[in-house]
Amino acid sequence: LDTISTADEFELSFDIEPTGKRDGWSNILHFTEGENISKEGDRIPGIWFHGKSTRLHVRMDRTGGKNDGCDPGEELPMGTKTNVRLLVQGQEFK
């Protein structure tokens, strides 16, 4: 992708099927204006697997919080498709 546009409120969903685990962070999706986390617009959003895990690490740059996010407690099942859905609505990110 070259350029995408987002809105103040949006929904992003996709299916993912983990097939293995890796050491360190595993990048799933990372829309950015150029960097990783140094400035506003660097995580719009960013989604990773924790190291040696299929547990998600989800971050979203928003006004007043360039690293808002969540880390669900459970791992995604290996070899099974899971629908991941992010919703940014007003002050909520879920």
C-alpha positions in Angstrom: 0.0 0.0 0.0 1.1 3.5 -0.7 -1.4 5.8 1.0 -4.6 5.2 3.0 -7.0 7.6 4.7 -8.6 7.1 8.1 -11.3 8.9 9.9 -11.8 10.0 13.5 -14.1 7.0 13.8 -13.6 3.7 11.9 -13.7 0.0 12.1 -11.0 -2.4 10.8 -11.5 -6.2 10.7 -9.6 -9.1 9.2 -9.2 -12.8 9.6 -5.9 -14.3 10.8 -4.8 -17.9 11.2 -1.6 -18.3 13.2 0.7 -21.1 12.0 3.6 -20.8 14.4 5.3 -18.7 17.1 8.5 -16.6 16.8 10.9 -15.1 19.2 10.4 -11.4 19.7 7.5 -9.3 18.3 5.8 -10.5 15.1 4.3 -7.7 13.1 0.8 -8.5 11.8 -0.3 -5.0 10.6 1.3 -1.6 11.0 0.0 1.5 9.3 2.3 4.4 9.9 3.2 7.9 8.7 6.9 6.8 8.7 8.2 5.7 12.1 7.4 3.1 14.8 6.4 5.2 17.8 8.4 8.4 17.8 5.7 10.8 16.6 2.0 11.2 16.2 0.7 9.1 13.3 3.2 6.2 13.8 0.6 3.6 14.9 -2.7 4.0 13.0 -3.0 1.1 14.0 -0.2 -1.3 14.9 -0.9 -5.0 15.6 1.7 -7.6 16.7 2.0 -11.0 18.3 3.9 -11.1 21.6 7.1 -13.1 21.4 6.7 -16.9 21.5 3.0 -16.4 21.6 -0.2 -15.8 19.5 -1.4 -13.2 22.0 -2.2 -9.9 20.4 -0.5 -6.5 21.2 -2.8 -3.8 19.7 -1.8 -0.1 19.6 -3.5 3.0 18.1 -2.2 6.6 17.9 -5.0 9.0 18.9 -5.1 12.6 20.0 -3.8 12.6 23.6 -2.5 9.1 23.4 0.0 8.0 20.8 0.2 4.5 22.2 -3.3 3.6 23.3 -4.1 0.0 23.1 -4.9 -3.4 24.6 -3.3 -6.7 25.2 -6.0 -9.5 25.3 -5.1 -12.2 27.8 -5.7 -15.2 25.7 -3.7 -16.5 22.7 -5.3 -17.0 19.3 -5.8 -20.7 18.5 -3.0 -22.1 16.3 -4.2 -23.3 12.9 -7.7 -21.7 13.3 -9.0 -18.6 11.6 -10.0 -15.8 14.0 -11.7 -12.6 13.1 -9.9 -9.6 14.7 -12.0 -6.4 14.9 -10.8 -2.9 16.0 -13.3 -0.1 16.6 -12.4 3.5 17.1 -15.5 5.4 18.1 -15.3 8.8 20.0 -13.0 8.2 23.0 -13.3 4.4 22.8 -10.8 2.1 21.2 -11.8 -1.5 21.4 
